[in-house]
Amino acid sequence: MDSVGGGGWGPIVTSTLLGRGRNPRYTIGSVNAAEFAISFASGLTFMLFGGIHGWQVIIGLILGGVIAAPLGAYLLNKIKRKPMMIAVGILIILLSLKTLSKLL
């Protein structure tokens, strides 16, 4: 259901863990790992029960993830804690505003 509903729990979990003082690198990595596991299980379920349609979109998502994951890990190791916390906070606010604008 996470894939069908568009997810949205990642920013909530990330902001909650960061607000409780958790290490940003650990928090972001853990949330992304959990989202990957859920997306993988959802994708596998859709393939088993509904077949595979739209290979171009699937390949595009896979290629995007393959490119973005190492880049994100590299940048996460290069950015200091405080600027990273500010950037994550701004990103969470922007994503939440985007979600709210879709509801209105």
C-alpha atoms as an extended CHARMM CRD file, in Angstrom:
* protein
*
       104  EXT
         1         1  MET       CA              0.0000000000        0.0000000000        0.0000000000  PROA      1               0.0000000000
         2         2  ASP       CA              2.9720000000        2.3060000000        0.4930000000  PROA      2               0.0000000000
         3         3  SER       CA              3.7010000000        2.3100000000       -3.2280000000  PROA      3               0.0000000000
         4         4  VAL       CA              0.0620000000        2.8100000000       -4.1770000000  PROA      4               0.0000000000
         5         5  GLY       CA             -0.4640000000        5.6350000000       -1.6870000000  PROA      5               0.0000000000
         6         6  GLY       CA              2.7590000000        7.4090000000       -2.5380000000  PROA      6               0.0000000000
         7         7  GLY       CA              4.4150000000        6.7970000000        0.8000000000  PROA      7               0.0000000000
         8         8  GLY       CA              5.0630000000        9.9730000000        2.7310000000  PROA      8               0.0000000000
         9         9  TRP       CA              6.1480000000        8.4120000000        5.9930000000  PROA      9               0.0000000000
        10        10  GLY       CA              9.8730000000        8.8730000000        5.2450000000  PROA      10              0.0000000000
        11        11  PRO       CA              9.9580000000       12.6240000000        6.0000000000  PROA      11              0.0000000000
        12        12  ILE       CA              7.9130000000       12.0990000000        9.1510000000  PROA      12              0.0000000000
        13        13  VAL       CA             10.2120000000        9.3830000000       10.4830000000  PROA      13              0.0000000000
        14        14  THR       CA             13.3470000000       11.2870000000        9.4580000000  PROA      14              0.0000000000
        15        15  SER       CA             12.2760000000       14.5180000000       11.1260000000  PROA      15              0.0000000000
        16        16  THR       CA             11.1730000000       12.7070000000       14.2830000000  PROA      16              0.0000000000
        17        17  LEU       CA             14.4720000000       10.8390000000       14.6430000000  PROA      17              0.0000000000
        18        18  LEU       CA             16.5200000000       13.9470000000       13.8760000000  PROA      18              0.0000000000
        19        19  GLY       CA             14.4270000000       15.9360000000       16.3600000000  PROA      19              0.0000000000
        20        20  ARG       CA             15.2640000000       13.3830000000       19.0400000000  PROA      20              0.0000000000
        21        21  GLY       CA             18.9630000000       14.0050000000       18.4710000000  PROA      21              0.0000000000
        22        22  ARG       CA             19.8620000000       10.9380000000       16.4220000000  PROA      22              0.0000000000
        23        23  ASN       CA             22.9090000000       10.9940000000       14.1840000000  PROA      23              0.0000000000
        24        24  PRO       CA             21.8270000000       12.3860000000       10.7780000000  PROA      24              0.0000000000
        25        25  ARG       CA             23.9150000000        9.9090000000        8.7860000000  PROA      25              0.0000000000
        26        26  TYR       CA             22.4910000000        6.9470000000       10.6770000000  PROA      26              0.0000000000
        27        27  THR       CA             18.9450000000        8.3290000000       10.5030000000  PROA      27              0.0000000000
        28        28  ILE       CA             18.9500000000        9.0570000000        6.7790000000  PROA      28              0.0000000000
        29        29  GLY       CA             20.5970000000        5.7400000000        5.9860000000  PROA      29              0.0000000000
        30        30  SER       CA             18.1790000000        3.7680000000        8.1560000000  PROA      30              0.0000000000
        31        31  VAL       CA             15.0800000000        5.4420000000        6.7430000000  PROA      31              0.0000000000
        32        32  ASN       CA             16.3060000000        4.9810000000        3.1760000000  PROA      32              0.0000000000
        33        33  ALA       CA             17.0880000000        1.3180000000        3.8340000000  PROA      33              0.0000000000
        34        34  ALA       CA             13.5900000000        0.7890000000        5.2370000000  PROA      34              0.0000000000
        35        35  GLU       CA             12.0030000000        2.5860000000        2.2760000000  PROA      35              0.0000000000
        36        36  PHE       CA             14.0360000000        0.4280000000       -0.1020000000  PROA      36              0.0000000000
        37        37  ALA       CA             12.8580000000       -2.7650000000        1.6020000000  PROA      37              0.0000000000
        38        38  ILE       CA              9.2170000000       -1.6660000000        1.4310000000  PROA      38              0.0000000000
        39        39  SER       CA              9.5040000000       -0.5420000000       -2.1940000000  PROA      39              0.0000000000
        40        40  PHE       CA             11.2110000000       -3.7960000000       -3.1540000000  PROA      40              0.0000000000
        41        41  ALA       CA              8.5360000000       -5.8960000000       -1.4480000000  PROA      41              0.0000000000
        42        42  SER       CA              5.7690000000       -3.8180000000       -3.0170000000  PROA      42              0.0000000000
        43        43  GLY       CA              7.3250000000       -4.0620000000       -6.4640000000  PROA      43              0.0000000000
        44        44  LEU       CA              7.7530000000       -7.8000000000       -6.1230000000  PROA      44              0.0000000000
        45        45  THR       CA              4.1270000000       -8.1530000000       -5.0400000000  PROA      45              0.0000000000
        46        46  PHE       CA              2.9090000000       -6.0960000000       -7.9990000000  PROA      46              0.0000000000
        47        47  MET       CA              4.9890000000       -8.2170000000      -10.3660000000  PROA      47              0.0000000000
        48        48  LEU       CA              3.6730000000      -11.4870000000       -8.9410000000  PROA      48              0.0000000000
        49        49  PHE       CA              0.0110000000      -10.5170000000       -8.9270000000  PROA      49              0.0000000000
        50        50  GLY       CA             -0.3690000000       -7.9660000000      -11.6810000000  PROA      50              0.0000000000
        51        51  GLY       CA              2.3470000000       -8.5750000000      -14.2110000000  PROA      51              0.0000000000
        52        52  ILE       CA              4.8960000000       -6.0660000000      -15.3980000000  PROA      52              0.0000000000
        53        53  HSD       CA              3.8140000000       -3.1290000000      -17.5350000000  PROA      53              0.0000000000
        54        54  GLY       CA              5.7860000000       -0.0340000000      -18.4860000000  PROA      54              0.0000000000
        55        55  TRP       CA              9.3420000000       -1.3500000000      -18.6080000000  PROA      55              0.0000000000
        56        56  GLN       CA             10.6670000000        2.0700000000      -19.6010000000  PROA      56              0.0000000000
        57        57  VAL       CA              9.5020000000        3.6100000000      -16.3350000000  PROA      57              0.0000000000
        58        58  ILE       CA             10.9110000000        0.7380000000      -14.2880000000  PROA      58              0.0000000000
        59        59  ILE       CA             14.3010000000        0.9530000000      -16.0020000000  PROA      59              0.0000000000
        60        60  GLY       CA             14.3420000000        4.7280000000      -15.5070000000  PROA      60              0.0000000000
        61        61  LEU       CA             13.6660000000        4.3490000000      -11.7830000000  PROA      61              0.0000000000
        62        62  ILE       CA             16.3620000000        1.7080000000      -11.4250000000  PROA      62              0.0000000000
        63        63  LEU       CA             18.9400000000        3.8080000000      -13.2760000000  PROA      63              0.0000000000
        64        64  GLY       CA             18.0260000000        6.8910000000      -11.2620000000  PROA      64              0.0000000000
        65        65  GLY       CA             18.4740000000        4.9860000000       -8.0070000000  PROA      65              0.0000000000
        66        66  VAL       CA             21.7840000000        3.5060000000       -9.1130000000  PROA      66              0.0000000000
        67        67  ILE       CA             23.0830000000        7.0020000000       -9.8860000000  PROA      67              0.0000000000
        68        68  ALA       CA             21.5630000000        8.7910000000       -6.8720000000  PROA      68              0.0000000000
        69        69  ALA       CA             22.5040000000        6.3250000000       -4.1150000000  PROA      69              0.0000000000
        70        70  PRO       CA             26.3120000000        6.5730000000       -4.3800000000  PROA      70              0.0000000000
        71        71  LEU       CA             26.1090000000       10.3080000000       -4.9850000000  PROA      71              0.0000000000
        72        72  GLY       CA             23.9980000000       10.7520000000       -1.8650000000  PROA      72              0.0000000000
        73        73  ALA       CA             26.3400000000        8.6130000000        0.2180000000  PROA      73              0.0000000000
        74        74  TYR       CA             29.3560000000       10.5820000000       -1.0170000000  PROA      74              0.0000000000
        75        75  LEU       CA             27.7510000000       13.9590000000       -0.2850000000  PROA      75              0.0000000000
        76        76  LEU       CA             26.5930000000       12.7710000000        3.1330000000  PROA      76              0.0000000000
        77        77  ASN       CA             30.2010000000       12.0570000000        4.1110000000  PROA      77              0.0000000000
        78        78  LYS       CA             31.4180000000       15.4670000000        2.8660000000  PROA      78              0.0000000000
        79        79  ILE       CA             28.8310000000       17.7810000000        4.4200000000  PROA      79              0.0000000000
        80        80  LYS       CA             29.2210000000       18.8610000000        8.0600000000  PROA      80              0.0000000000
        81        81  ARG       CA             26.4870000000       18.0760000000       10.5700000000  PROA      81              0.0000000000
        82        82  LYS       CA             24.9070000000       21.5250000000       11.0640000000  PROA      82              0.0000000000
        83        83  PRO       CA             24.5670000000       22.4720000000        7.3710000000  PROA      83              0.0000000000
        84        84  MET       CA             23.2290000000       18.9900000000        6.6880000000  PROA      84              0.0000000000
        85        85  MET       CA             20.6230000000       19.3370000000        9.4430000000  PROA      85              0.0000000000
        86        86  ILE       CA             19.5260000000       22.6860000000        8.0160000000  PROA      86              0.0000000000
        87        87  ALA       CA             19.3270000000       21.2660000000        4.4940000000  PROA      87              0.0000000000
        88        88  VAL       CA             17.3250000000       18.2300000000        5.6690000000  PROA      88              0.0000000000
        89        89  GLY       CA             14.9630000000       20.4870000000        7.6170000000  PROA      89              0.0000000000
        90        90  ILE       CA             14.3780000000       22.7410000000        4.6160000000  PROA      90              0.0000000000
        91        91  LEU       CA             13.8690000000       19.7290000000        2.3570000000  PROA      91              0.0000000000
        92        92  ILE       CA             11.3290000000       18.2090000000        4.7430000000  PROA      92              0.0000000000
        93        93  ILE       CA              9.4270000000       21.5010000000        4.9370000000  PROA      93              0.0000000000
        94        94  LEU       CA              9.3830000000       21.8570000000        1.1440000000  PROA      94              0.0000000000
        95        95  LEU       CA              8.2220000000       18.2720000000        0.6120000000  PROA      95              0.0000000000
        96        96  SER       CA              5.5140000000       18.6890000000        3.2360000000  PROA      96              0.0000000000
        97        97  LEU       CA              4.3220000000       21.9260000000        1.6280000000  PROA      97              0.0000000000
        98        98  LYS       CA              4.1900000000       20.1880000000       -1.7370000000  PROA      98              0.0000000000
        99        99  THR       CA              2.0960000000       17.3880000000       -0.2510000000  PROA      99              0.0000000000
       100       100  LEU       CA             -0.2290000000       19.8840000000        1.4230000000  PROA      100             0.0000000000
       101       101  SER       CA             -0.6440000000       21.8630000000       -1.8020000000  PROA      101             0.0000000000
       102       102  LYS       CA             -1.7750000000       18.6910000000       -3.5750000000  PROA      102             0.0000000000
       103       103  LEU       CA             -4.4660000000       18.1640000000       -0.9380000000  PROA      103             0.0000000000
       104       104  LEU       CA             -5.8450000000       21.6630000000       -1.3560000000  PROA      104             0.0000000000
